[in-house]
């Protein structure tokens, strides 16, 4: 989420725009939103007002999922399990991430976990 929303023309942002243009649905959970908000403040120094504006924009293109299942797959960073739970709750095809702990999982419950560049390559050329 960070790289697709904060870094213009990044591979993540290109993938996000491509998916939205092609009519794919993007899901996020309240837990992921909270973590995103925390990182925006802690790592990037955004003000509360700026964070609210950013979150409003994110919610314009994403759907809120509320996972019911609990997984315990990522042992070295258990909070990453919330991302997998979100993906499972909406029957996602993939999780696009640079998070090393999630990338170590590779696939779970039919959800492929890969870097945005790999997902773009798998989707093929834009027509």
N, CA, C and O of each residue as an XYZ file, in Angstrom:
508
protein
N       0.833     -1.195      0.000
C       0.000      0.000      0.000
C       0.871      1.250      0.000
O       0.578      2.218     -0.701
N       1.944      1.224      0.790
C       2.814      2.401      0.876
C       3.383      2.752     -0.495
O       3.239      3.883     -0.960
N       4.027      1.785     -1.138
C       4.704      2.095     -2.399
C       3.723      2.419     -3.520
O       4.061      3.172     -4.433
N       2.512      1.863     -3.467
C       1.553      2.154     -4.538
C       0.865      3.503     -4.371
O       0.323      4.043     -5.335
N       0.880      4.049     -3.166
C       0.193      5.320     -2.953
C       1.131      6.505     -2.724
O       0.731      7.654     -2.914
N       2.365      6.240     -2.320
C       3.271      7.351     -2.014
C       4.316      7.630     -3.088
O       4.811      8.752     -3.196
N       4.655      6.618     -3.880
C       5.735      6.794     -4.858
C       5.187      6.764     -6.267
O       4.862      5.710     -6.812
N       5.093      7.972     -6.850
C       4.582      8.096     -8.211
C       5.428      7.291     -9.185
O       6.658      7.302     -9.135
N       4.731      6.596    -10.069
C       5.341      5.832    -11.149
C       6.120      4.602    -10.665
O       6.888      4.021    -11.431
N       5.930      4.202     -9.404
C       6.585      2.987     -8.906
C       5.911      1.762     -9.544
O       4.801      1.859    -10.069
N       6.582      0.632     -9.493
C       5.993     -0.611    -10.018
C       4.675     -0.919     -9.317
O       3.727     -1.386     -9.948
N       4.617     -0.659     -8.018
C       3.384     -0.901     -7.254
C       2.257      0.002     -7.727
O       1.123     -0.446     -7.891
N       2.566      1.259     -7.943
C       1.533      2.192     -8.390
C       1.061      1.839     -9.802
O      -0.132      1.914    -10.096
N       1.987      1.459    -10.665
C       1.607      1.049    -12.023
C       0.684     -0.166    -11.973
O      -0.306     -0.231    -12.701
N       1.014     -1.132    -11.108
C       0.166     -2.314    -10.978
C      -1.205     -1.927    -10.431
O      -2.225     -2.399    -10.933
N      -1.239     -1.082     -9.418
C      -2.515     -0.635     -8.859
C      -3.375      0.020     -9.934
O      -4.548     -0.324    -10.080
N      -2.809      0.955    -10.683
C      -3.565      1.643    -11.729
C      -4.043      0.661    -12.797
O      -5.168      0.762    -13.287
N      -3.183     -0.284    -13.150
C      -3.555     -1.288    -14.151
C      -4.737     -2.123    -13.656
O      -5.698     -2.341    -14.394
N      -4.666     -2.579    -12.432
C      -5.746     -3.398    -11.886
C      -7.053     -2.628    -11.820
O      -8.113     -3.160    -12.149
N      -6.977     -1.386    -11.397
C      -8.190     -0.569    -11.312
C      -8.772     -0.300    -12.699
O      -9.985     -0.372    -12.893
N      -7.911      0.006    -13.651
C      -8.342      0.274    -15.021
C      -9.013     -0.945    -15.638
O      -9.957     -0.818    -16.419
N      -8.517     -2.127    -15.282
C      -9.067     -3.367    -15.835
C     -10.265     -3.892    -15.033
O     -10.786     -4.969    -15.320
N     -10.692     -3.129    -14.036
C     -11.900     -3.481    -13.298
C     -11.703     -4.462    -12.151
O     -12.678     -5.009    -11.635
N     -10.470     -4.691    -11.748
C     -10.222     -5.578    -10.609
C     -10.582     -4.869     -9.307
O     -10.545     -3.641     -9.226
N     -10.923     -5.640     -8.312
C     -11.262     -5.073     -7.011
C     -10.044     -5.125     -6.096
O      -9.303     -6.109     -6.083
N      -9.849     -4.066     -5.339
C      -8.764     -3.958     -4.369
C      -9.414     -3.977     -2.991
O     -10.335     -3.207     -2.716
N      -8.925     -4.864     -2.128
C      -9.493     -4.987     -0.791
C      -8.491     -4.569      0.272
O      -7.278     -4.698      0.110
N      -9.043     -4.066      1.359
C      -8.244     -3.667      2.511
C      -9.087     -3.920      3.755
O     -10.315     -3.846      3.705
N      -8.440     -4.213      4.848
C      -9.180     -4.435      6.094
C      -8.928     -3.268      7.050
O      -8.021     -2.464      6.836
N      -9.728     -3.189      8.088
C      -9.533     -2.116      9.071
C      -8.166     -2.257      9.743
O      -7.537     -1.256     10.084
N      -7.708     -3.491      9.933
C      -6.382     -3.694     10.526
C      -5.288     -3.151      9.599
O      -4.361     -2.484     10.059
N      -5.393     -3.430      8.323
C      -4.394     -2.936      7.363
C      -4.433     -1.413      7.309
O      -3.387     -0.767      7.243
N      -5.619     -0.841      7.336
C      -5.733      0.622      7.352
C      -5.070      1.223      8.585
O      -4.398      2.251      8.495
N      -5.256      0.590      9.719
C      -4.640      1.082     10.965
C      -3.117      1.011     10.884
O      -2.420      1.939     11.293
N      -2.619     -0.086     10.360
C      -1.169     -0.241     10.213
C      -0.614      0.782      9.219
O       0.437      1.379      9.451
N      -1.324      0.975      8.128
C      -0.939      1.953      7.104
C      -0.869      3.347      7.733
O       0.083      4.094      7.505
N      -1.876      3.682      8.516
C      -1.916      4.978      9.204
C      -0.722      5.125     10.155
O      -0.082      6.176     10.195
N      -0.433      4.087     10.906
C       0.686      4.111     11.851
C       2.021      4.320     11.131
O       2.864      5.087     11.596
N       2.214      3.645     10.007
C       3.462      3.775      9.241
C       3.573      5.161      8.612
O       4.659      5.739      8.579
N       2.470      5.694      8.117
C       2.503      7.046      7.542
C       2.980      8.069      8.570
O       3.740      8.981      8.244
N       2.536      7.912      9.793
C       2.935      8.845     10.860
C       4.366      8.574     11.322
O       5.197      9.481     11.360
N       4.643      7.320     11.673
C       5.944      6.958     12.254
C       7.100      7.093     11.269
O       8.132      7.677     11.600
N       6.935      6.560     10.071
C       8.052      6.499      9.132
C       8.139      7.684      8.178
O       9.210      7.983      7.650
N       7.009      8.361      7.954
C       6.995      9.431      6.967
C       6.625     10.787      7.550
O       6.697     11.798      6.851
N       6.230     10.826      8.822
C       5.958     12.084      9.488
C       4.737     12.840      9.007
O       4.665     14.058      9.174
N       3.774     12.148      8.413
C       2.568     12.830      7.959
C       1.760     13.322      9.152
O       1.709     12.674     10.198
N       1.138     14.467      8.977
C       0.261     15.012     10.014
C      -1.050     14.229     10.031
O      -1.366     13.513      9.080
N      -1.794     14.367     11.096
C      -3.089     13.696     11.210
C      -4.004     14.103     10.065
O      -4.710     13.262      9.509
N      -4.002     15.382      9.708
C      -4.855     15.873      8.622
C      -4.454     15.245      7.290
O      -5.315     14.851      6.504
N      -3.142     15.152      7.035
C      -2.672     14.543      5.787
C      -3.031     13.064      5.743
O      -3.421     12.545      4.697
N      -2.900     12.393      6.869
C      -3.230     10.966      6.929
C      -4.710     10.750      6.639
O      -5.066      9.813      5.924
N      -5.566     11.589      7.174
C      -7.001     11.481      6.907
C      -7.273     11.634      5.423
O      -8.059     10.875      4.855
N      -6.636     12.605      4.789
C      -6.826     12.813      3.337
C      -6.339     11.600      2.541
O      -6.992     11.175      1.588
N      -5.198     11.051      2.933
C      -4.659      9.874      2.237
C      -5.599      8.684      2.409
O      -5.883      7.979      1.441
N      -6.081      8.454      3.617
C      -6.992      7.340      3.870
C      -8.298      7.494      3.095
O      -8.844      6.511      2.596
N      -8.793      8.712      2.994
C     -10.011      8.953      2.211
C      -9.795      8.566      0.757
O     -10.682      7.984      0.132
N      -8.626      8.883      0.212
C      -8.317      8.519     -1.178
C      -8.212      7.007     -1.338
O      -8.724      6.444     -2.306
N      -7.552      6.355     -0.393
C      -7.421      4.898     -0.450
C      -8.800      4.241     -0.437
O      -9.039      3.276     -1.163
N      -9.690      4.757      0.379
C     -11.031      4.174      0.477
C     -11.885      4.433     -0.765
O     -12.914      3.784     -0.953
N     -11.469      5.368     -1.606
C     -12.185      5.601     -2.864
C     -11.978      4.453     -3.852
O     -12.874      4.142     -4.637
N     -10.796      3.819     -3.817
C     -10.522      2.758     -4.786
C     -10.472      1.359     -4.181
O     -10.242      0.387     -4.901
N     -10.679      1.242     -2.893
C     -10.614     -0.077     -2.269
C     -11.913     -0.398     -1.541
O     -12.674      0.489     -1.154
N     -12.137     -1.684     -1.370
C     -13.305     -2.158     -0.635
C     -12.840     -2.658      0.717
O     -11.772     -3.257      0.842
N     -13.647     -2.407      1.715
C     -13.305     -2.820      3.072
C     -13.744     -4.270      3.293
O     -14.914     -4.615      3.130
N     -12.779     -5.104      3.666
C     -13.053     -6.508      3.989
C     -12.883     -6.689      5.487
O     -11.981     -6.108      6.091
N     -13.729     -7.474      6.071
C     -13.607     -7.780      7.491
C     -13.418     -9.284      7.642
O     -14.392    -10.033      7.704
N     -12.178     -9.719      7.701
C     -11.878    -11.147      7.778
C     -12.464    -11.797      9.024
O     -12.500    -11.207     10.104
N     -12.922    -13.028      8.839
C     -13.436    -13.808      9.965
C     -12.436    -14.866     10.394
O     -12.314    -15.166     11.582
N     -11.720    -15.434      9.432
C     -10.742    -16.480      9.734
C      -9.482    -15.863     10.326
O      -9.106    -14.739      9.993
N      -8.845    -16.614     11.203
C      -7.579    -16.197     11.799
C      -6.522    -17.205     11.360
O      -6.707    -18.415     11.489
N      -5.409    -16.686     10.839
C      -4.315    -17.570     10.436
C      -3.068    -17.253     11.257
O      -2.901    -16.145     11.767
N      -2.213    -18.238     11.368
C      -0.953    -18.081     12.083
C       0.152    -18.716     11.237
O       0.737    -19.734     11.607
N       0.415    -18.094     10.104
C       1.373    -18.615      9.132
C       2.717    -17.902      9.254
O       3.771    -18.537      9.233
N       2.669    -16.579      9.379
C       3.884    -15.770      9.443
C       4.316    -15.680     10.900
O       3.722    -14.950     11.693
N       5.340    -16.418     11.237
C       5.779    -16.502     12.638
C       6.689    -15.335     13.030
O       6.631    -14.865     14.167
N       7.529    -14.860     12.100
C       8.507    -13.830     12.456
C       7.903    -12.424     12.537
O       8.504    -11.523     13.124
N       6.730    -12.239     11.955
C       6.026    -10.966     12.071
C       4.524    -11.257     12.052
O       3.876    -11.106     11.016
N       3.975    -11.671     13.182
C       2.581    -12.116     13.238
C       1.555    -11.106     12.720
O       0.474    -11.506     12.288
N       1.864     -9.820     12.752
C       0.894     -8.844     12.227
C       0.694     -9.013     10.722
O      -0.336     -8.604     10.186
N       1.666     -9.610     10.040
C       1.512     -9.854      8.600
C       0.410    -10.861      8.308
O      -0.106    -10.913      7.192
N       0.050    -11.655      9.297
C      -1.046    -12.606      9.115
C      -2.360    -11.902      8.793
O      -3.228    -12.482      8.141
N      -2.514    -10.661      9.242
C      -3.745     -9.921      8.962
C      -3.913     -9.681      7.454
O      -5.037     -9.638      6.955
N      -2.807     -9.528      6.740
C      -2.868     -9.328      5.284
C      -3.377    -10.602      4.615
O      -4.217    -10.546      3.717
N      -2.874    -11.731      5.049
C      -3.333    -13.012      4.505
C      -4.803    -13.221      4.828
O      -5.565    -13.681      3.977
N      -5.207    -12.893      6.034
C      -6.617    -13.027      6.422
C      -7.521    -12.179      5.529
O      -8.599    -12.616      5.127
N      -7.072    -10.975      5.227
C      -7.847    -10.094      4.343
C      -7.984    -10.737      2.961
O      -9.076    -10.794      2.397
N      -6.869    -11.215      2.431
C      -6.878    -11.827      1.095
C      -7.793    -13.050      1.049
O      -8.532    -13.239      0.082
N      -7.746    -13.871      2.083
C      -8.596    -15.057      2.127
C     -10.070    -14.680      2.206
O     -10.913    -15.326      1.584
N     -10.383    -13.633      2.972
C     -11.781    -13.248      3.172
C     -12.456    -12.778      1.895
O     -13.680    -12.846      1.779
N     -11.678    -12.306      0.943
C     -12.284    -11.813     -0.310
C     -11.890    -12.678     -1.504
O     -12.068    -12.278     -2.655
N     -11.356    -13.861     -1.224
C     -10.953    -14.804     -2.284
C     -10.026    -14.143     -3.296
O     -10.208    -14.284     -4.505
N      -9.042    -13.429     -2.793
C      -8.097    -12.725     -3.656
C      -7.246    -13.709     -4.457
O      -6.996    -14.837     -4.032
N      -6.820    -13.256     -5.606
C      -5.912    -14.056     -6.429
C      -4.479    -13.907     -5.948
O      -3.691    -14.852     -5.991
N      -4.152    -12.694     -5.485
C      -2.780    -12.467     -5.047
C      -2.665    -11.336     -4.043
O      -3.567    -10.515     -3.882
N      -1.519    -11.324     -3.374
C      -1.099    -10.225     -2.507
C       0.154     -9.662     -3.143
O       1.139    -10.379     -3.317
N       0.127     -8.385     -3.492
C       1.302     -7.705     -4.029
C       2.016     -7.035     -2.866
O       1.435     -6.201     -2.172
N       3.280     -7.401     -2.653
C       3.977     -6.888     -1.481
C       5.486     -6.916     -1.673
O       6.017     -7.658     -2.499
N       6.156     -6.086     -0.888
C       7.606     -6.153     -0.776
C       7.998     -6.660      0.614
O       9.185     -6.755      0.924
N       7.026     -6.982      1.440
C       7.287     -7.445      2.795
C       7.968     -8.814      2.755
O       7.399     -9.777      2.239
N       9.164     -8.898      3.289
C       9.952    -10.132      3.176
C       9.302    -11.313      3.889
O       9.421    -12.453      3.439
N       8.625    -11.051      4.983
C       7.985    -12.148      5.714
C       6.824    -12.741      4.920
O       6.646    -13.959      4.886
N       6.050    -11.890      4.295
C       4.957    -12.385      3.450
C       5.505    -13.086      2.216
O       4.982    -14.125      1.812
N       6.542    -12.536      1.617
C       7.117    -13.139      0.412
C       7.666    -14.543      0.682
O       7.688    -15.381     -0.219
N       8.105    -14.801      1.903
C       8.600    -16.133      2.256
C       7.484    -17.185      2.201
O       7.760    -18.369      2.008
N       6.251    -16.764      2.367
C       5.118    -17.699      2.349
C       4.849    -18.193      0.924
O       4.512    -19.362      0.740
N       4.988    -17.346     -0.066
C       4.822    -17.620     -1.500
C       3.363    -17.846     -1.903
O       2.876    -17.190     -2.824
N       2.663    -18.752     -1.240
C       1.261    -19.038     -1.569
C       0.587    -19.594     -0.318
O       1.165    -20.380      0.433
N      -0.658    -19.157     -0.122
C      -1.423    -19.707      0.998
C      -2.901    -19.698      0.631
O      -3.436    -18.671      0.212
N      -3.551    -20.829      0.786
C      -4.983    -20.925      0.532
C      -5.392    -20.461     -0.848
O      -6.469    -19.889     -1.014
N      -4.557    -20.696     -1.836
C      -4.858    -20.287     -3.203
C      -4.479    -18.859     -3.526
O      -4.670    -18.415     -4.658
N      -3.947    -18.129     -2.562
C      -3.536    -16.737     -2.777
C      -2.030    -16.713     -3.034
O      -1.240    -17.143     -2.194
N      -1.651    -16.212     -4.187
C      -0.237    -16.086     -4.525
C       0.301    -14.805     -3.886
O      -0.363    -13.768     -3.903
N       1.507    -14.886     -3.322
C       2.128    -13.726     -2.688
C       3.419    -13.432     -3.432
O       4.328    -14.262     -3.462
N       3.501    -12.250     -4.031
C       4.654    -11.922     -4.869
C       4.859    -10.409     -4.930
O       3.991     -9.626     -4.546
N       6.023    -10.029     -5.421
C       6.315     -8.615     -5.630
C       5.463     -8.099     -6.797
O       5.081     -8.869     -7.677
N       5.169     -6.805     -6.799
C       4.354     -6.234     -7.873
C       4.919     -6.504     -9.269
O       4.162     -6.741    -10.210
N       6.231     -6.469     -9.402
C       6.842     -6.716    -10.718
C       6.520     -8.121    -11.226
O       6.240     -8.306    -12.411
N       6.561     -9.107    -10.331
C       6.264    -10.486    -10.720
C       4.797    -10.642    -11.107
O       4.470    -11.362    -12.050
N       3.931     -9.975    -10.386
C       2.502    -10.050    -10.699
C       2.224     -9.377    -12.037
O       1.461     -9.907    -12.845
N       2.831     -8.222    -12.283
C       2.663     -7.541    -13.575
C       3.123     -8.429    -14.721
O       2.461     -8.521    -15.755
N       4.251     -9.073    -14.529
C       4.790     -9.969    -15.568
C       3.839    -11.126    -15.806
O       3.600    -11.502    -16.953
N       3.298    -11.692    -14.749
C       2.365    -12.812    -14.875
C       1.077    -12.394    -15.582
O       0.492    -13.184    -16.323
N       0.640    -11.176    -15.360
C      -0.583    -10.681    -16.012
C      -0.389    -10.454    -17.505
O      -1.355    -10.423    -18.268
N       0.863    -10.296    -17.914
C       1.157    -10.109    -19.332
C       1.060     -8.663    -19.764
O       0.790     -7.769    -18.962
N       1.289     -8.449    -21.069
C       1.284     -7.067    -21.591
C      -0.098     -6.420    -21.492
O      -1.131     -7.089    -21.524
N      -0.071     -5.129    -21.374
C      -1.310     -4.348    -21.334
C      -1.777     -4.138    -22.774
O      -1.011     -3.684    -23.624
N      -3.012     -4.465    -23.033
C      -3.558     -4.317    -24.393
C      -4.574     -3.201    -24.445
O      -5.139     -2.929    -25.504
